[in-house]
Amino acid sequence: MIKADSLPEASPTGTWKDFLTIAKMGIVISNLITVFAGVFLAIKFNGLLFADELNVLVLAVVGSALVIAGGCCLNNYIDRDIDGLMDRTMDRPTVTGKIEAHQALWMGIILSAIGVILLAMTTLTAAVFGLIGLFVYVVVYTMWLKRSHSINTVVGGISGAMPPLIGWAAVDANLDLMAWILFLIMFLWQPPHFLALAMKRCEEYRKAGIPMLPVVSGFKMTKRQMIWYVAALIPVSLYLYPFGKVFTTIAAVLGIGWLILGLSGIWTNDDIKWARQMFVYSLNYLTILFVAMILVNI
């Protein structure tokens, strides 16, 4: 583990914006869509009244947000040595010294702890899932696999798939099969999403010594794996057919469109452009799919 004094730091001048930066609010907000979907669908499928579960919704959303933000702060604390080697991350406050290492560390610990407590006020199952996601992201992914093995993206996907499961568990600790389908959708979605980013930033990862799949196995292998994950995602998303014909059609069109784009990468002469298109499509896919889940069940 990196020692708190292992990097030279400037006089701290961190603002609220800097603290929000290390909490990675973009990641937090995007994950809250899936938390909300988990809560909403659990209420719907358990025959409960939404108005009666507002307290659970608030605790689940705020608790999840704090756990995710806490994990991101700890990620910034641990990765500040390699973040300085990459153009994408070299301006992070933990690298420039605007926020001291111990500040990021304690912010991560405190936010995570409060978040887990709030989740425990819904169900212990939700809190356990929050802890599992935090442990996988901070310890298994950030501290270990990110620096040692190209499988880091897949294993790290476990933590990224937890939000809808946490949301569902906050309402129904028994976890209907539908909750696990949401988890699996998120799990399969992440490799093509993050591998597209890894392709775009391949040389930066190589410079930082991070063994992302494009770095250790090349673009051809990376593209092949991305295609397989997208292909596996289609039948899993269609398992939500009880949501109705509209949703099933949307899921099918989104999935097939992504697969066609993925397959086009086999013949492309511009891998970086293709990776950029795959990355943007993945963001739209997830947003549209989860918003559609909510809308068709109102």
DRENTORDREN-528906 format. One line per field, with one value per residue (C-alpha): chain; residue in one letter; residue number from 1; x, y, z. Coordinates in steps of 0.25 Angstrom, whole numbers. Layout:
REM DRENTORDREN-528906
chain = (A, ...)
resn = (a, ...)
resi = (NUM, ...)
xx = (X, ...)
yy = (Y, ...)
zz = (Z, ...)
END
This chain:
REM DRENTORDREN-528906
chain = (A, A, A, A, A, A, A, A, A, A, A, A, A, A, A, A, A, A, A, A, A, A, A, A, A, A, A, A, A, A, A, A, A, A, A, A, A, A, A, A, A, A, A, A, A, A, A, A, A, A, A, A, A, A, A, A, A, A, A, A, A, A, A, A, A, A, A, A, A, A, A, A, A, A, A, A, A, A, A, A, A, A, A, A, A, A, A, A, A, A, A, A, A, A, A, A, A, A, A, A, A, A, A, A, A, A, A, A, A, A, A, A, A, A, A, A, A, A, A, A, A, A, A, A, A, A, A, A, A, A, A, A, A, A, A, A, A, A, A, A, A, A, A, A, A, A, A, A, A, A, A, A, A, A, A, A, A, A, A, A, A, A, A, A, A, A, A, A, A, A, A, A, A, A, A, A, A, A, A, A, A, A, A, A, A, A, A, A, A, A, A, A, A, A, A, A, A, A, A, A, A, A, A, A, A, A, A, A, A, A, A, A, A, A, A, A, A, A, A, A, A, A, A, A, A, A, A, A, A, A, A, A, A, A, A, A, A, A, A, A, A, A, A, A, A, A, A, A, A, A, A, A, A, A, A, A, A, A, A, A, A, A, A, A, A, A, A, A, A, A, A, A, A, A, A, A, A, A, A, A, A, A, A, A, A, A, A, A, A, A, A, A, A, A, A, A, A, A)
resn = (m, i, k, a, d, s, l, p, e, a, s, p, t, g, t, w, k, d, f, l, t, i, a, k, m, g, i, v, i, s, n, l, i, t, v, f, a, g, v, f, l, a, i, k, f, n, g, l, l, f, a, d, e, l, n, v, l, v, l, a, v, v, g, s, a, l, v, i, a, g, g, c, c, l, n, n, y, i, d, r, d, i, d, g, l, m, d, r, t, m, d, r, p, t, v, t, g, k, i, e, a, h, q, a, l, w, m, g, i, i, l, s, a, i, g, v, i, l, l, a, m, t, t, l, t, a, a, v, f, g, l, i, g, l, f, v, y, v, v, v, y, t, m, w, l, k, r, s, h, s, i, n, t, v, v, g, g, i, s, g, a, m, p, p, l, i, g, w, a, a, v, d, a, n, l, d, l, m, a, w, i, l, f, l, i, m, f, l, w, q, p, p, h, f, l, a, l, a, m, k, r, c, e, e, y, r, k, a, g, i, p, m, l, p, v, v, s, g, f, k, m, t, k, r, q, m, i, w, y, v, a, a, l, i, p, v, s, l, y, l, y, p, f, g, k, v, f, t, t, i, a, a, v, l, g, i, g, w, l, i, l, g, l, s, g, i, w, t, n, d, d, i, k, w, a, r, q, m, f, v, y, s, l, n, y, l, t, i, l, f, v, a, m, i, l, v, n, i)
resi = (1, 2, 3, 4, 5, 6, 7, 8, 9, 10, 11, 12, 13, 14, 15, 16, 17, 18, 19, 20, 21, 22, 23, 24, 25, 26, 27, 28, 29, 30, 31, 32, 33, 34, 35, 36, 37, 38, 39, 40, 41, 42, 43, 44, 45, 46, 47, 48, 49, 50, 51, 52, 53, 54, 55, 56, 57, 58, 59, 60, 61, 62, 63, 64, 65, 66, 67, 68, 69, 70, 71, 72, 73, 74, 75, 76, 77, 78, 79, 80, 81, 82, 83, 84, 85, 86, 87, 88, 89, 90, 91, 92, 93, 94, 95, 96, 97, 98, 99, 100, 101, 102, 103, 104, 105, 106, 107, 108, 109, 110, 111, 112, 113, 114, 115, 116, 117, 118, 119, 120, 121, 122, 123, 124, 125, 126, 127, 128, 129, 130, 131, 132, 133, 134, 135, 136, 137, 138, 139, 140, 141, 142, 143, 144, 145, 146, 147, 148, 149, 150, 151, 152, 153, 154, 155, 156, 157, 158, 159, 160, 161, 162, 163, 164, 165, 166, 167, 168, 169, 170, 171, 172, 173, 174, 175, 176, 177, 178, 179, 180, 181, 182, 183, 184, 185, 186, 187, 188, 189, 190, 191, 192, 193, 194, 195, 196, 197, 198, 199, 200, 201, 202, 203, 204, 205, 206, 207, 208, 209, 210, 211, 212, 213, 214, 215, 216, 217, 218, 219, 220, 221, 222, 223, 224, 225, 226, 227, 228, 229, 230, 231, 232, 233, 234, 235, 236, 237, 238, 239, 240, 241, 242, 243, 244, 245, 246, 247, 248, 249, 250, 251, 252, 253, 254, 255, 256, 257, 258, 259, 260, 261, 262, 263, 264, 265, 266, 267, 268, 269, 270, 271, 272, 273, 274, 275, 276, 277, 278, 279, 280, 281, 282, 283, 284, 285, 286, 287, 288, 289, 290, 291, 292, 293, 294, 295, 296, 297, 298)
xx = (0, 5, 10, 3, 17, 22, 19, 23, 11, 9, 2, -12, -22, -33, -47, -60, -59, -46, -52, -64, -54, -47, -61, -63, -77, -80, -78, -86, -98, -98, -98, -110, -119, -117, -119, -132, -136, -133, -142, -153, -154, -154, -165, -173, -171, -173, -187, -183, -187, -176, -180, -179, -164, -159, -150, -144, -142, -135, -126, -122, -119, -111, -104, -100, -95, -87, -81, -77, -72, -64, -58, -54, -47, -39, -36, -30, -22, -16, -14, -8, 6, 1, -9, 2, 7, -5, -11, -25, -22, -10, -18, -25, -24, -18, -7, -5, -5, -17, -23, -13, -12, -18, -30, -33, -31, -40, -51, -52, -52, -63, -72, -71, -75, -86, -92, -91, -98, -110, -111, -112, -124, -131, -127, -114, -113, -112, -101, -93, -94, -89, -77, -75, -75, -66, -56, -55, -53, -43, -35, -37, -37, -29, -19, -17, -22, -21, -6, -3, -13, -21, -33, -35, -46, -55, -53, -55, -68, -73, -73, -79, -91, -95, -103, -116, -114, -113, -125, -133, -128, -132, -146, -146, -135, -139, -135, -144, -137, -140, -130, -119, -122, -120, -107, -103, -107, -97, -86, -86, -88, -75, -64, -67, -69, -56, -48, -52, -47, -34, -32, -33, -23, -15, -1, -4, -7, 6, 14, 8, 11, -4, -6, -19, -24, -20, -6, -3, -11, -13, -25, -29, -31, -38, -48, -51, -54, -63, -71, -74, -78, -88, -93, -95, -102, -114, -120, -119, -126, -137, -139, -147, -158, -168, -166, -174, -173, -168, -156, -153, -152, -144, -134, -133, -131, -120, -113, -113, -108, -97, -93, -93, -84, -75, -74, -70, -58, -52, -51, -48, -35, -37, -37, -37, -49, -56, -53, -58, -71, -72, -70, -81, -90, -88, -92, -105, -108, -108, -115, -126, -128, -130, -138, -147, -148, -154, -163, -170, -173, -179)
yy = (0, 14, 22, 35, 42, 35, 46, 61, 70, 85, 93, 88, 98, 89, 95, 88, 86, 78, 69, 67, 63, 52, 47, 45, 51, 47, 32, 34, 40, 30, 19, 25, 23, 8, 9, 16, 6, -6, 1, 5, -9, -16, -7, -11, -26, -27, -20, -8, 6, 16, 26, 17, 14, 28, 27, 14, 21, 32, 24, 14, 26, 34, 22, 17, 30, 32, 18, 20, 34, 28, 17, 27, 36, 23, 20, 34, 32, 19, 22, 36, 31, 25, 36, 46, 38, 38, 51, 47, 47, 56, 68, 61, 69, 57, 57, 73, 73, 82, 71, 64, 49, 48, 56, 47, 35, 40, 46, 32, 24, 34, 35, 20, 17, 27, 21, 6, 11, 17, 5, -4, 5, -1, -16, -23, -29, -16, -12, -25, -23, -9, -14, -25, -14, -5, -17, -22, -8, -3, -15, -26, -16, -3, -9, -22, -26, -12, -13, -28, -34, -31, -38, -26, -20, -33, -35, -20, -21, -28, -15, -7, -17, -15, -3, -8, -20, -11, -3, -16, -22, -9, -12, -27, -35, -48, -43, -48, -54, -41, -34, -43, -41, -26, -29, -38, -27, -18, -28, -31, -17, -12, -20, -14, 0, 0, -7, 3, 14, 5, 5, 20, 22, 10, 17, 25, 11, 6, 17, 16, 1, -3, -17, -14, -24, -15, -13, -27, -35, -24, -18, -31, -39, -27, -25, -40, -40, -27, -34, -46, -38, -30, -43, -49, -36, -37, -50, -46, -33, -40, -48, -36, -39, -38, -23, -23, -22, -8, -11, -24, -17, -5, -15, -23, -11, -6, -19, -22, -8, -10, -23, -18, -7, -17, -26, -14, -13, -26, -19, -4, 3, 13, 5, 18, 24, 10, 10, 24, 20, 8, 16, 26, 15, 8, 20, 23, 8, 7, 21, 17, 3, 6, 19, 10, -1, 10, 17, 4, 0, 13)
zz = (0, -3, 9, 12, 10, -2, -11, -10, -8, -10, 1, 1, -6, -8, -11, -10, -25, -23, -12, -22, -32, -24, -21, -36, -36, -50, -46, -34, -42, -53, -43, -35, -47, -46, -30, -33, -43, -33, -22, -32, -38, -24, -19, -32, -32, -17, -18, -9, -10, -15, -5, 7, 3, 1, 13, 8, -5, 1, 10, -1, -11, -1, 5, -8, -13, 0, -2, -16, -14, -2, -11, -21, -11, -6, -21, -23, -10, -14, -29, -28, -32, -45, -47, -49, -61, -69, -76, -72, -57, -55, -51, -40, -27, -20, -31, -31, -16, -15, -6, 4, 4, 18, 14, 3, 11, 23, 14, 7, 20, 26, 14, 13, 27, 27, 14, 20, 32, 24, 16, 28, 33, 21, 22, 26, 12, 5, 15, 12, -3, -1, 7, -4, -15, -7, -3, -18, -23, -13, -9, -20, -32, -28, -19, -26, -39, -46, -44, -47, -57, -69, -63, -54, -63, -61, -46, -44, -51, -38, -31, -42, -43, -29, -29, -34, -25, -13, -18, -19, -5, 2, -1, -2, 5, -1, -15, -26, -39, -46, -36, -41, -55, -53, -46, -58, -68, -61, -60, -75, -79, -72, -79, -93, -87, -79, -90, -100, -90, -89, -104, -105, -94, -97, -98, -85, -78, -84, -79, -65, -65, -63, -70, -77, -87, -99, -93, -91, -102, -112, -119, -127, -114, -107, -118, -119, -104, -105, -115, -107, -95, -104, -110, -96, -91, -102, -97, -82, -85, -92, -80, -75, -84, -73, -74, -87, -102, -102, -93, -100, -113, -107, -101, -114, -123, -113, -112, -127, -130, -120, -126, -140, -136, -129, -141, -150, -141, -148, -161, -156, -160, -149, -135, -127, -134, -133, -118, -116, -123, -114, -101, -105, -109, -96, -88, -96, -96, -80, -78, -88, -83, -69, -71, -80, -69, -60, -70, -75, -60, -56)
END
